[in-house]
């Protein structure tokens, strides 16, 4: 169902980040999983929800798992 998919623009709006940030995360492998169909990047809502759950933090020193590796969320070179 199409409503279960988000475009980079929609996800950027949801997360308050620029599309360039999402592009960097895709290139870097640190963002939410995505699908590419006919050259179009789409994010499955279930994947986005899971990614958000995995990145819940209660303290700024909390660590998160990124691709199965524990670490702090780094600064992003592209600001919004």
Backbone bond lengths (Angstrom), bond angles and torsions (degrees), N, CA, C in turn:
res aa  C-N    CA-C-N  psi(-1)  N-CA   C-N-CA  omega(-1)  CA-C   N-CA-C  phi
1 X - - - 1.449 - - 1.530 109.29 -
2 X 1.300 117.57 133.92 1.457 123.04 -174.79 1.526 112.60 -61.15
3 X 1.339 118.43 -32.15 1.468 120.65 -178.77 1.529 111.67 -69.01
4 X 1.326 117.82 -11.83 1.461 121.49 177.99 1.520 111.72 -88.73
5 X 1.323 116.95 6.04 1.466 122.23 -179.34 1.521 109.95 -121.50
6 X 1.334 115.87 142.16 1.458 121.25 176.93 1.523 109.20 -118.64
7 X 1.310 116.41 139.98 1.457 120.94 171.97 1.535 107.92 -79.27
8 X 1.328 118.06 164.24 1.462 118.84 175.11 1.537 112.14 -57.02
9 X 1.310 117.44 -35.91 1.464 120.66 178.56 1.526 110.86 -63.26
10 X 1.329 116.64 -43.18 1.468 120.55 179.81 1.525 111.55 -67.16
11 X 1.336 116.49 -41.54 1.465 119.20 178.81 1.522 110.63 -68.32
12 X 1.330 116.60 -39.62 1.462 120.09 176.61 1.518 111.58 -58.95
13 X 1.320 116.51 -40.94 1.465 120.88 177.88 1.528 110.31 -65.93
14 X 1.310 116.14 -42.05 1.477 121.31 -179.94 1.527 110.67 -61.76
15 X 1.333 117.08 -42.60 1.464 121.99 -175.85 1.524 113.34 -96.53
16 X 1.320 117.97 -1.53 1.467 122.59 -179.82 1.532 111.44 60.15
17 X 1.321 115.84 44.26 1.467 121.57 175.63 1.523 108.84 -130.00
18 X 1.313 115.47 157.15 1.462 121.04 179.03 1.523 110.58 -74.79
19 X 1.312 116.16 153.88 1.469 121.42 176.05 1.531 110.53 -58.83
20 X 1.334 116.53 -32.41 1.461 120.51 178.20 1.532 110.88 -63.82
21 X 1.324 116.46 -33.55 1.459 121.05 176.70 1.519 109.87 -65.18
22 X 1.319 117.10 -46.18 1.468 120.61 178.35 1.523 110.28 -62.07
23 X 1.326 116.49 -39.39 1.470 120.43 178.16 1.533 110.33 -61.92
24 X 1.334 116.42 -43.55 1.466 120.27 178.22 1.527 110.06 -62.53
25 X 1.324 118.26 -43.86 1.464 121.49 179.50 1.524 111.24 -62.48
26 X 1.342 117.23 -37.38 1.471 119.65 177.03 1.522 110.06 -64.85
27 X 1.326 116.25 -45.24 1.462 121.31 -179.77 1.527 110.76 -62.80
28 X 1.321 115.37 -41.17 1.452 123.47 -176.43 1.529 112.25 -79.59
29 X 1.345 117.10 -20.50 1.460 121.41 -179.70 1.514 114.63 81.73
30 X 1.337 117.75 19.14 1.461 120.19 -177.13 1.525 114.10 -107.44
31 X 1.304 117.84 -5.97 1.454 120.59 -177.42 1.516 112.85 -89.56
32 X 1.309 114.90 -171.32 1.456 121.46 177.94 1.529 109.95 -67.33
33 X 1.331 117.44 149.59 1.468 119.78 175.39 1.532 110.41 -59.30
34 X 1.315 115.74 151.02 1.464 120.66 -179.49 1.515 109.44 -143.58
35 X 1.315 114.79 165.95 1.460 120.71 174.08 1.524 107.59 -119.21
36 X 1.320 114.91 151.19 1.461 120.16 177.18 1.517 106.90 -125.06
37 X 1.324 115.34 115.09 1.460 121.88 -177.72 1.517 108.24 -124.65
38 X 1.328 115.83 120.37 1.468 120.97 -178.52 1.525 111.96 51.57
39 X 1.323 116.19 38.28 1.455 120.78 178.24 1.516 114.85 83.11
40 X 1.324 117.48 -2.67 1.467 121.46 -179.29 1.522 110.07 -97.00
41 X 1.321 116.58 130.33 1.461 122.69 176.72 1.521 107.70 -87.98
42 X 1.333 115.73 128.87 1.456 121.63 177.67 1.523 108.99 -137.22
43 X 1.322 115.70 146.41 1.456 122.23 177.93 1.527 108.61 -112.54
44 X 1.332 116.20 127.61 1.460 120.16 176.54 1.525 108.57 -75.83
45 X 1.316 116.08 133.57 1.458 121.23 -177.00 1.528 111.30 -58.80
46 X 1.328 118.19 -37.87 1.467 120.66 177.54 1.526 111.01 -61.04
47 X 1.335 117.47 -40.63 1.469 121.42 178.47 1.525 111.10 -66.55
48 X 1.324 116.26 -40.39 1.466 121.15 179.39 1.526 109.71 -64.24
49 X 1.328 116.25 -46.12 1.469 120.21 178.60 1.524 110.94 -59.42
50 X 1.332 117.50 -44.22 1.458 121.51 179.98 1.528 110.97 -65.04
51 X 1.330 117.07 -42.24 1.459 121.72 178.46 1.526 110.08 -59.96
52 X 1.327 116.74 -42.56 1.463 120.69 179.26 1.530 110.45 -64.44
53 X 1.321 117.77 -42.70 1.468 121.20 178.89 1.521 111.38 -61.51
54 X 1.327 116.56 -38.75 1.462 120.88 -179.18 1.528 112.57 -71.69
55 X 1.325 117.85 -14.55 1.455 121.48 -177.19 1.520 113.63 -111.88
56 X 1.332 116.66 17.74 1.461 120.42 175.55 1.526 107.91 -71.52
57 X 1.311 115.33 132.39 1.465 121.08 -179.13 1.514 109.09 -131.71
58 X 1.312 116.16 148.23 1.464 121.48 177.84 1.527 111.66 -108.77
59 X 1.308 116.55 -13.09 1.458 121.28 -177.06 1.529 108.41 -148.16
60 X 1.305 116.98 149.39 1.461 119.52 -177.27 1.523 112.69 -64.21
61 X 1.336 117.80 -22.22 1.463 120.59 179.41 1.523 112.55 -88.30
62 X 1.338 117.38 -3.99 1.461 120.39 178.58 1.515 110.30 -59.26
63 X 1.324 115.27 145.13 1.455 121.08 176.59 1.526 108.55 -105.18
64 X 1.311 115.52 153.02 1.460 121.56 178.79 1.518 108.50 -125.20
65 X 1.320 116.07 161.24 1.451 120.45 174.54 1.518 108.46 -90.55
66 X 1.326 116.70 124.74 1.457 122.55 176.42 1.512 106.51 -118.57
67 X 1.319 115.81 112.59 1.463 120.76 -176.67 1.525 111.51 54.67
68 X 1.350 115.21 38.93 1.454 120.39 176.70 1.512 115.10 81.09
69 X 1.343 117.72 2.20 1.459 121.57 -179.07 1.520 108.58 -114.20
70 X 1.342 116.64 130.08 1.448 120.18 179.61 1.515 110.69 -72.66
71 X 1.317 116.40 135.73 1.451 120.45 178.28 1.506 110.77 -177.41
72 X 1.297 115.54 168.98 1.463 120.99 177.08 1.527 108.70 -83.52
73 X 1.317 114.61 150.76 1.460 119.16 175.37 1.515 106.58 -72.96
74 X 1.326 116.84 124.81 1.454 121.41 -175.80 1.506 113.01 -84.52
75 X 1.318 114.56 167.49 1.458 120.07 175.37 1.507 109.29 -70.36
76 X 1.302 115.11 148.69 1.440 122.42 -178.13 1.523 109.32 -99.73
77 X 1.331 118.64 131.55 1.458 119.69 -178.40 1.522 113.85 -71.97
78 X 1.312 117.89 -12.94 1.463 120.90 -178.46 1.522 107.62 -113.41
79 X 1.312 117.17 119.89 1.458 119.74 -179.98 1.513 109.79 -99.15
80 X 1.304 114.93 163.28 1.459 121.55 -178.51 1.507 110.30 -96.35
